[in-house]
């Protein structure tokens, strides 16, 4: 028995504002039923004694310690810039005057 009926596919097309031909409706019904069958088979394999997981390998976020450091002096940072003005970086204008 199909999971998705022809009427449901037509309704989904209407909701998505997509005009489906008879051939597309038949193809979509077949494809969606294959997807639904695959989901059913996965749900059959899942057992009650297995915890749901997002990742089968336990992961930890390795973060560096947050240690405050003295920043570089402004003159040293600006020395590496191709163009500066009034203690700031100068970049070419990319947007028009509009």
N, CA, C and O atoms as CSV, one atom per row, in Angstrom:
chain,resi,resn,atom,element,x,y,z
A,1,UNK,N,N,0.845,-1.182,0.000
A,1,UNK,CA,C,0.000,0.000,0.000
A,1,UNK,C,C,0.889,1.245,0.000
A,1,UNK,O,O,1.786,1.358,0.836
A,2,UNK,N,N,0.655,2.174,-0.920
A,2,UNK,CA,C,1.514,3.363,-0.974
A,2,UNK,C,C,1.309,4.262,0.243
A,2,UNK,O,O,0.201,4.407,0.760
A,3,UNK,N,N,2.405,4.852,0.674
A,3,UNK,CA,C,2.346,5.774,1.801
A,3,UNK,C,C,1.729,7.093,1.372
A,3,UNK,O,O,0.903,7.669,2.079
A,4,UNK,N,N,2.145,7.566,0.195
A,4,UNK,CA,C,1.623,8.822,-0.332
A,4,UNK,C,C,0.632,8.518,-1.451
A,4,UNK,O,O,0.958,7.807,-2.402
A,5,UNK,N,N,-0.559,9.052,-1.333
A,5,UNK,CA,C,-1.566,8.852,-2.375
A,5,UNK,C,C,-1.395,9.917,-3.450
A,5,UNK,O,O,-0.732,10.935,-3.250
A,6,UNK,N,N,-2.003,9.655,-4.578
A,6,UNK,CA,C,-1.953,10.611,-5.682
A,6,UNK,C,C,-2.556,11.956,-5.252
A,6,UNK,O,O,-2.039,13.016,-5.603
A,7,UNK,N,N,-3.640,11.897,-4.497
A,7,UNK,CA,C,-4.291,13.126,-4.029
A,7,UNK,C,C,-3.367,13.932,-3.114
A,7,UNK,O,O,-3.354,15.162,-3.167
A,8,UNK,N,N,-2.592,13.231,-2.271
A,8,UNK,CA,C,-1.656,13.937,-1.384
A,8,UNK,C,C,-0.547,14.615,-2.180
A,8,UNK,O,O,-0.116,15.713,-1.828
A,9,UNK,N,N,-0.084,13.976,-3.243
A,9,UNK,CA,C,0.947,14.586,-4.082
A,9,UNK,C,C,0.387,15.827,-4.776
A,9,UNK,O,O,1.067,16.849,-4.865
A,10,UNK,N,N,-0.830,15.742,-5.259
A,10,UNK,CA,C,-1.463,16.903,-5.882
A,10,UNK,C,C,-1.615,18.024,-4.857
A,10,UNK,O,O,-1.374,19.190,-5.167
A,11,UNK,N,N,-2.018,17.669,-3.631
A,11,UNK,CA,C,-2.167,18.670,-2.562
A,11,UNK,C,C,-0.820,19.319,-2.239
A,11,UNK,O,O,-0.749,20.537,-2.070
A,12,UNK,N,N,0.245,18.523,-2.151
A,12,UNK,CA,C,1.584,19.074,-1.898
A,12,UNK,C,C,2.007,20.026,-3.014
A,12,UNK,O,O,2.591,21.077,-2.752
A,13,UNK,N,N,1.712,19.658,-4.251
A,13,UNK,CA,C,2.012,20.537,-5.376
A,13,UNK,C,C,1.263,21.849,-5.270
A,13,UNK,O,O,1.819,22.916,-5.533
A,14,UNK,N,N,-0.014,21.766,-4.880
A,14,UNK,CA,C,-0.809,22.988,-4.704
A,14,UNK,C,C,-0.240,23.860,-3.589
A,14,UNK,O,O,-0.169,25.081,-3.734
A,15,UNK,N,N,0.164,23.247,-2.478
A,15,UNK,CA,C,0.735,24.016,-1.372
A,15,UNK,C,C,2.023,24.716,-1.784
A,15,UNK,O,O,2.295,25.841,-1.364
A,16,UNK,N,N,2.820,24.028,-2.619
A,16,UNK,CA,C,4.077,24.597,-3.079
A,16,UNK,C,C,3.889,25.500,-4.293
A,16,UNK,O,O,4.848,26.082,-4.801
A,17,UNK,N,N,2.657,25.609,-4.746
A,17,UNK,CA,C,2.323,26.408,-5.924
A,17,UNK,C,C,3.100,25.934,-7.152
A,17,UNK,O,O,3.642,26.728,-7.920
A,18,UNK,N,N,3.133,24.596,-7.309
A,18,UNK,CA,C,3.808,23.966,-8.437
A,18,UNK,C,C,2.755,23.206,-9.243
A,18,UNK,O,O,2.046,22.353,-8.709
A,19,UNK,N,N,2.664,23.519,-10.509
A,19,UNK,CA,C,1.736,22.801,-11.387
A,19,UNK,C,C,2.431,21.508,-11.819
A,19,UNK,O,O,3.437,21.547,-12.528
A,20,UNK,N,N,1.897,20.373,-11.394
A,20,UNK,CA,C,2.487,19.082,-11.707
A,20,UNK,C,C,1.705,18.398,-12.825
A,20,UNK,O,O,0.474,18.397,-12.832
A,21,UNK,N,N,2.442,17.819,-13.763
A,21,UNK,CA,C,1.795,17.025,-14.808
A,21,UNK,C,C,1.474,15.645,-14.238
A,21,UNK,O,O,1.948,15.289,-13.159
A,22,UNK,N,N,0.664,14.864,-14.970
A,22,UNK,CA,C,0.335,13.508,-14.522
A,22,UNK,C,C,1.598,12.663,-14.377
A,22,UNK,O,O,1.726,11.875,-13.439
A,23,UNK,N,N,2.524,12.836,-15.311
A,23,UNK,CA,C,3.783,12.081,-15.257
A,23,UNK,C,C,4.597,12.468,-14.012
A,23,UNK,O,O,5.170,11.603,-13.349
A,24,UNK,N,N,4.646,13.766,-13.702
A,24,UNK,CA,C,5.382,14.224,-12.523
A,24,UNK,C,C,4.728,13.738,-11.233
A,24,UNK,O,O,5.422,13.380,-10.281
A,25,UNK,N,N,3.415,13.722,-11.198
A,25,UNK,CA,C,2.707,13.238,-10.012
A,25,UNK,C,C,3.032,11.768,-9.775
A,25,UNK,O,O,3.306,11.362,-8.645
A,26,UNK,N,N,3.002,10.977,-10.834
A,26,UNK,CA,C,3.314,9.548,-10.715
A,26,UNK,C,C,4.753,9.349,-10.257
A,26,UNK,O,O,5.018,8.527,-9.380
A,27,UNK,N,N,5.693,10.104,-10.851
A,27,UNK,CA,C,7.101,9.992,-10.475
A,27,UNK,C,C,7.327,10.425,-9.027
A,27,UNK,O,O,8.036,9.750,-8.280
A,28,UNK,N,N,6.729,11.545,-8.631
A,28,UNK,CA,C,6.885,12.044,-7.263
A,28,UNK,C,C,6.302,11.061,-6.255
A,28,UNK,O,O,6.875,10.847,-5.186
A,29,UNK,N,N,5.158,10.461,-6.596
A,29,UNK,CA,C,4.537,9.492,-5.697
A,29,UNK,C,C,5.477,8.307,-5.497
A,29,UNK,O,O,5.666,7.840,-4.374
A,30,UNK,N,N,6.056,7.831,-6.574
A,30,UNK,CA,C,6.976,6.705,-6.493
A,30,UNK,C,C,8.214,7.063,-5.666
A,30,UNK,O,O,8.625,6.299,-4.793
A,31,UNK,N,N,8.806,8.233,-5.946
A,31,UNK,CA,C,10.023,8.641,-5.240
A,31,UNK,C,C,9.759,8.869,-3.751
A,31,UNK,O,O,10.552,8.443,-2.912
A,32,UNK,N,N,8.654,9.534,-3.416
A,32,UNK,CA,C,8.345,9.787,-2.009
A,32,UNK,C,C,8.041,8.488,-1.267
A,32,UNK,O,O,8.368,8.365,-0.086
A,33,UNK,N,N,7.428,7.527,-1.931
A,33,UNK,CA,C,7.160,6.242,-1.292
A,33,UNK,C,C,8.455,5.470,-1.044
A,33,UNK,O,O,8.573,4.785,-0.028
A,34,UNK,N,N,9.424,5.568,-1.946
A,34,UNK,CA,C,10.730,4.934,-1.723
A,34,UNK,C,C,11.414,5.565,-0.513
A,34,UNK,O,O,11.991,4.862,0.317
A,35,UNK,N,N,11.347,6.890,-0.416
A,35,UNK,CA,C,11.941,7.589,0.735
A,35,UNK,C,C,11.241,7.171,2.025
A,35,UNK,O,O,11.902,6.913,3.031
A,36,UNK,N,N,9.918,7.102,2.007
A,36,UNK,CA,C,9.167,6.709,3.199
A,36,UNK,C,C,9.505,5.278,3.607
A,36,UNK,O,O,9.620,4.986,4.797
A,37,UNK,N,N,9.668,4.375,2.622
A,37,UNK,CA,C,10.056,2.994,2.924
A,37,UNK,C,C,11.440,2.939,3.569
A,37,UNK,O,O,11.668,2.154,4.490
A,38,UNK,N,N,12.364,3.772,3.086
A,38,UNK,CA,C,13.711,3.809,3.659
A,38,UNK,C,C,13.662,4.302,5.104
A,38,UNK,O,O,14.372,3.782,5.964
A,39,UNK,N,N,12.837,5.289,5.365
A,39,UNK,CA,C,12.685,5.796,6.736
A,39,UNK,C,C,12.089,4.715,7.629
A,39,UNK,O,O,12.522,4.543,8.768
A,40,UNK,N,N,11.098,3.985,7.120
A,40,UNK,CA,C,10.489,2.896,7.900
A,40,UNK,C,C,11.517,1.822,8.245
A,40,UNK,O,O,11.521,1.303,9.361
A,41,UNK,N,N,12.388,1.487,7.293
A,41,UNK,CA,C,13.385,0.445,7.565
A,41,UNK,C,C,14.398,0.905,8.600
A,41,UNK,O,O,14.872,0.097,9.398
A,42,UNK,N,N,14.734,2.176,8.602
A,42,UNK,CA,C,15.651,2.702,9.619
A,42,UNK,C,C,14.976,2.677,10.987
A,42,UNK,O,O,15.613,2.350,11.988
A,43,UNK,N,N,13.714,3.015,11.032
A,43,UNK,CA,C,12.998,3.018,12.308
A,43,UNK,C,C,12.844,1.597,12.857
A,43,UNK,O,O,12.809,1.409,14.073
A,44,UNK,N,N,12.751,0.602,11.982
A,44,UNK,CA,C,12.671,-0.787,12.440
A,44,UNK,C,C,13.985,-1.223,13.078
A,44,UNK,O,O,13.982,-2.013,14.023
A,45,UNK,N,N,15.103,-0.719,12.574
A,45,UNK,CA,C,16.409,-1.113,13.085
A,45,UNK,C,C,16.696,-0.485,14.449
A,45,UNK,O,O,17.411,-1.073,15.260
A,46,UNK,N,N,16.158,0.675,14.704
A,46,UNK,CA,C,16.390,1.342,15.980
A,46,UNK,C,C,15.688,0.563,17.081
A,46,UNK,O,O,14.530,0.171,16.941
A,47,UNK,N,N,16.405,0.345,18.179
A,47,UNK,CA,C,15.811,-0.376,19.298
A,47,UNK,C,C,15.689,0.539,20.508
A,47,UNK,O,O,16.323,1.592,20.576
A,48,UNK,N,N,14.880,0.125,21.443
A,48,UNK,CA,C,14.615,0.953,22.622
A,48,UNK,C,C,15.826,1.080,23.523
A,48,UNK,O,O,15.933,2.052,24.271
A,49,UNK,N,N,16.756,0.109,23.469
A,49,UNK,CA,C,17.905,0.166,24.377
A,49,UNK,C,C,19.093,0.935,23.794
A,49,UNK,O,O,20.156,0.972,24.412
A,50,UNK,N,N,18.935,1.545,22.627
A,50,UNK,CA,C,20.000,2.333,22.021
A,50,UNK,C,C,19.657,3.804,22.181
A,50,UNK,O,O,18.599,4.263,21.751
A,51,UNK,N,N,20.580,4.539,22.812
A,51,UNK,CA,C,20.337,5.968,23.004
A,51,UNK,C,C,20.486,6.718,21.684
A,51,UNK,O,O,21.384,6.412,20.899
A,52,UNK,N,N,19.620,7.691,21.432
A,52,UNK,CA,C,19.784,8.515,20.233
A,52,UNK,C,C,21.070,9.331,20.343
A,52,UNK,O,O,21.389,9.864,21.406
A,53,UNK,N,N,21.794,9.423,19.248
A,53,UNK,CA,C,23.037,10.195,19.251
A,53,UNK,C,C,23.103,11.065,18.010
A,53,UNK,O,O,22.560,10.722,16.960
A,54,UNK,N,N,23.775,12.192,18.150
A,54,UNK,CA,C,24.014,13.052,17.000
A,54,UNK,C,C,25.281,12.617,16.294
A,54,UNK,O,O,25.431,12.828,15.091
A,55,UNK,N,N,26.201,12.006,17.041
A,55,UNK,CA,C,27.467,11.544,16.480
A,55,UNK,C,C,27.859,10.272,17.219
A,55,UNK,O,O,27.842,10.263,18.450
A,56,UNK,N,N,28.214,9.194,16.515
A,56,UNK,CA,C,28.543,7.952,17.200
A,56,UNK,C,C,29.867,8.005,17.959
A,56,UNK,O,O,30.121,7.174,18.831
A,57,UNK,N,N,30.697,8.972,17.631
A,57,UNK,CA,C,31.982,9.117,18.307
A,57,UNK,C,C,31.875,10.294,19.272
A,57,UNK,O,O,31.540,11.403,18.854
A,58,UNK,N,N,32.156,10.070,20.559
A,58,UNK,CA,C,32.059,11.198,21.496
A,58,UNK,C,C,33.096,12.263,21.149
A,58,UNK,O,O,34.279,11.970,20.980
A,59,UNK,N,N,32.630,13.490,21.050
A,59,UNK,CA,C,33.509,14.593,20.687
A,59,UNK,C,C,33.573,15.598,21.823
A,59,UNK,O,O,32.599,15.821,22.543
A,60,UNK,N,N,34.736,16.193,21.962
A,60,UNK,CA,C,34.909,17.278,22.914
A,60,UNK,C,C,35.425,18.485,22.164
A,60,UNK,O,O,36.206,18.355,21.222
A,61,UNK,N,N,34.994,19.639,22.575
A,61,UNK,CA,C,35.518,20.860,21.981
A,61,UNK,C,C,36.821,21.202,22.708
A,61,UNK,O,O,36.839,21.439,23.916
A,62,UNK,N,N,37.885,21.219,21.950
A,62,UNK,CA,C,39.173,21.560,22.543
A,62,UNK,C,C,39.411,23.043,22.324
A,62,UNK,O,O,39.643,23.494,21.202
A,63,UNK,N,N,39.350,23.786,23.404
A,63,UNK,CA,C,39.511,25.227,23.337
A,63,UNK,C,C,40.815,25.628,24.008
A,63,UNK,O,O,41.220,25.057,25.021
A,64,UNK,N,N,41.446,26.603,23.428
A,64,UNK,CA,C,42.660,27.116,24.056
A,64,UNK,C,C,42.254,27.950,25.267
A,64,UNK,O,O,41.152,28.496,25.306
A,65,UNK,N,N,43.130,28.048,26.239
A,65,UNK,CA,C,42.785,28.894,27.387
A,65,UNK,C,C,42.667,30.356,26.953
A,65,UNK,O,O,43.440,30.835,26.123
A,66,UNK,N,N,41.710,31.036,27.514
A,66,UNK,CA,C,41.498,32.445,27.194
A,66,UNK,C,C,42.396,33.286,28.092
A,66,UNK,O,O,42.042,33.633,29.219
A,67,UNK,N,N,43.570,33.599,27.554
A,67,UNK,CA,C,44.555,34.348,28.329
A,67,UNK,C,C,44.714,35.729,27.698
A,67,UNK,O,O,45.033,35.836,26.514
A,68,UNK,N,N,44.495,36.778,28.476
A,68,UNK,CA,C,44.655,38.114,27.904
A,68,UNK,C,C,46.129,38.393,27.598
A,68,UNK,O,O,47.017,38.056,28.381
A,69,UNK,N,N,46.360,39.008,26.455
A,69,UNK,CA,C,47.718,39.400,26.061
A,69,UNK,C,C,47.697,40.857,25.638
A,69,UNK,O,O,46.644,41.413,25.323
A,70,UNK,N,N,48.848,41.455,25.636
A,70,UNK,CA,C,48.969,42.846,25.219
A,70,UNK,C,C,48.862,42.921,23.702
A,70,UNK,O,O,49.597,42.224,23.003
A,71,UNK,N,N,47.965,43.749,23.177
A,71,UNK,CA,C,47.830,43.834,21.721
A,71,UNK,C,C,49.033,44.533,21.094
A,71,UNK,O,O,49.806,45.206,21.776
A,72,UNK,N,N,49.171,44.358,19.790
A,72,UNK,CA,C,50.248,45.031,19.068
A,72,UNK,C,C,50.002,46.535,19.083
A,72,UNK,O,O,48.853,46.975,19.096
A,73,UNK,N,N,51.058,47.315,19.081
A,73,UNK,CA,C,50.868,48.767,19.006
A,73,UNK,C,C,50.277,49.155,17.641
A,73,UNK,O,O,50.550,48.504,16.633
A,74,UNK,N,N,49.488,50.190,17.622
A,74,UNK,CA,C,48.820,50.628,16.400
A,74,UNK,C,C,49.832,50.903,15.296
A,74,UNK,O,O,49.582,50.562,14.140
A,75,UNK,N,N,50.952,51.501,15.618
A,75,UNK,CA,C,51.949,51.827,14.600
A,75,UNK,C,C,52.499,50.572,13.937
A,75,UNK,O,O,52.764,50.574,12.735
A,76,UNK,N,N,52.672,49.507,14.700
A,76,UNK,CA,C,53.193,48.256,14.148
A,76,UNK,C,C,52.172,47.588,13.225
A,76,UNK,O,O,52.535,47.031,12.189
A,77,UNK,N,N,50.908,47.647,13.605
A,77,UNK,CA,C,49.854,47.062,12.779
A,77,UNK,C,C,49.725,47.844,11.479
A,77,UNK,O,O,49.651,47.254,10.401
A,78,UNK,N,N,49.698,49.170,11.577
A,78,UNK,CA,C,49.531,49.999,10.385
A,78,UNK,C,C,50.748,49.959,9.474
A,78,UNK,O,O,50.631,50.268,8.288
A,79,UNK,N,N,51.897,49.591,9.988
A,79,UNK,CA,C,53.116,49.529,9.172
A,79,UNK,C,C,52.992,48.463,8.080
A,79,UNK,O,O,53.630,48.584,7.034
A,80,UNK,N,N,52.199,47.443,8.298
A,80,UNK,CA,C,52.036,46.374,7.313
A,80,UNK,C,C,50.936,46.680,6.301
A,80,UNK,O,O,50.777,45.932,5.337
A,81,UNK,N,N,50.181,47.748,6.488
A,81,UNK,CA,C,49.070,48.078,5.594
A,81,UNK,C,C,49.583,48.762,4.332
A,81,UNK,O,O,50.548,49.523,4.391
A,82,UNK,N,N,48.942,48.497,3.182
A,82,UNK,CA,C,49.371,49.164,1.949
A,82,UNK,C,C,49.064,50.658,1.953
A,82,UNK,O,O,49.777,51.437,1.320
A,83,UNK,N,N,48.007,51.066,2.662
A,83,UNK,CA,C,47.666,52.493,2.721
A,83,UNK,C,C,46.999,52.793,4.060
A,83,UNK,O,O,46.176,52.019,4.549
A,84,UNK,N,N,47.373,53.942,4.646
A,84,UNK,CA,C,46.773,54.369,5.909
A,84,UNK,C,C,46.491,55.861,5.852
A,84,UNK,O,O,47.068,56.579,5.035
A,85,UNK,N,N,45.609,56.321,6.715
A,85,UNK,CA,C,45.331,57.751,6.853
A,85,UNK,C,C,44.736,57.976,8.228
A,85,UNK,O,O,43.801,57.280,8.623
A,86,UNK,N,N,45.263,58.928,8.951
A,86,UNK,CA,C,44.761,59.315,10.274
A,86,UNK,C,C,44.659,58.121,11.228
A,86,UNK,O,O,43.700,58.018,11.992
A,87,UNK,N,N,45.641,57.224,11.184
A,87,UNK,CA,C,45.674,56.093,12.099
A,87,UNK,C,C,44.696,54.977,11.756
A,87,UNK,O,O,44.371,54.163,12.620
A,88,UNK,N,N,44.215,54.922,10.501
A,88,UNK,CA,C,43.270,53.890,10.080
A,88,UNK,C,C,43.725,53.283,8.754
A,88,UNK,O,O,44.512,53.881,8.020
A,89,UNK,N,N,43.222,52.097,8.463
A,89,UNK,CA,C,43.463,51.468,7.172
A,89,UNK,C,C,42.679,52.219,6.102
A,89,UNK,O,O,41.587,52.721,6.368
A,90,UNK,N,N,43.228,52.297,4.906
A,90,UNK,CA,C,42.530,52.895,3.774
A,90,UNK,C,C,42.304,51.785,2.755
A,90,UNK,O,O,43.227,51.070,2.368
A,91,UNK,N,N,41.046,51.663,2.333
A,91,UNK,CA,C,40.696,50.653,1.341
A,91,UNK,C,C,39.998,51.348,0.178
A,91,UNK,O,O,39.385,52.401,0.355
A,92,UNK,N,N,40.091,50.758,-1.013
A,92,UNK,CA,C,39.412,51.368,-2.143
A,92,UNK,C,C,37.901,51.312,-1.984
A,92,UNK,O,O,37.358,50.367,-1.411
A,93,UNK,N,N,37.237,52.330,-2.495
A,93,UNK,CA,C,35.780,52.381,-2.424
A,93,UNK,C,C,35.202,51.324,-3.353
A,93,UNK,O,O,35.616,51.218,-4.507
A,94,UNK,N,N,34.251,50.544,-2.856
A,94,UNK,CA,C,33.657,49.500,-3.686
A,94,UNK,C,C,32.205,49.785,-4.025
A,94,UNK,O,O,31.659,49.162,-4.935
A,95,UNK,N,N,31.575,50.692,-3.330
A,95,UNK,CA,C,30.197,51.043,-3.596
A,95,UNK,C,C,30.130,52.441,-4.177
A,95,UNK,O,O,30.951,53.297,-3.849
A,96,UNK,N,N,29.159,52.672,-5.035
A,96,UNK,CA,C,29.009,53.984,-5.647
A,96,UNK,C,C,28.453,54.990,-4.674
A,96,UNK,O,O,28.182,54.683,-3.513
A,97,UNK,N,N,28.292,56.179,-5.161
A,97,UNK,CA,C,27.793,57.296,-4.347
A,97,UNK,C,C,26.273,57.295,-4.216
A,97,UNK,O,O,25.712,58.158,-3.539
A,98,UNK,N,N,25.583,56.316,-4.869
A,98,UNK,CA,C,24.126,56.328,-4.858
A,98,UNK,C,C,23.548,56.216,-3.501
A,98,UNK,O,O,22.326,56.213,-3.349
